[in-house]
Amino acid sequence: MWHRSESSETLHAASLDAVRAMLPSPDLYPVRLPDGRAIVLVASLQHEVVTANGVDGQALLPYGEVTVAALVTRRPAPPLLPLLAPVRTGFGAGGFVLHLPVTTKAARDGGRMLGYPKFTADIEFEDSVERCRAHLAEGGRRILTHTVWPSGRPPSRVRR
C-alpha cells in the first residue's frame, strides 16, 4: 500500500518505429498522435509511506521512482481515440513499462517479483510551488531530468 505519494506525469511524442521496437509483442499497438508519432508517459513518483504485507509486515523505506511507459492498446486504434473515448469506443489504452528506475534495493526487488523492469538509480527530487523536477542518474551519469510546472497545488491536508 502506498499511503502517501506525490507524482508528476507528462506525455511525450516519440518515434513510432522506436517505440514499436521496444515492445515485446506485435500484439501491442502504440497509441498514436494524429501525425503518426507514438505517445510515451514519463512519471516521477516519491513514495513517503509504504507498507507491504509480503515484506515481513514491515514498512518499506520511502523511495522514489521514474516510470517511462509506452501507451498501448491490444488492437490497432485511430489516433488519440484510446485517450479521448476509451470506454465508449472499446479502445482502452494501458501503459507498457519500458524503464522503471527506483532509489532502493527493496523497491527494486519487490517490483521485479511482480515482473517490472526495475533497477536502482540515483533520483534527486526538487519540489516547489513553481515546479516539480526529478534528476535521474546512474553511476554518476545523468540519464534524464523530468520537469513539470504545476498550475496549482492541492492542500496537503483536508481541513474541517
Secondary structure, DSSP 8 states (H G I E B T S, - for coil): -EEEEEEEEEEEEE-HHHHHHHSS-TT-EE-B-TTS-EEEEEEEEEEEEEE-TTTTT-EE--EEEEEEEEEEESS---TTHHHHSHHHHS---EEEEEEEEESSHHHHHHHHHTT--EEE-EEEEEE-SS-EEEEEEETTEEEEEEEE--S----SS---
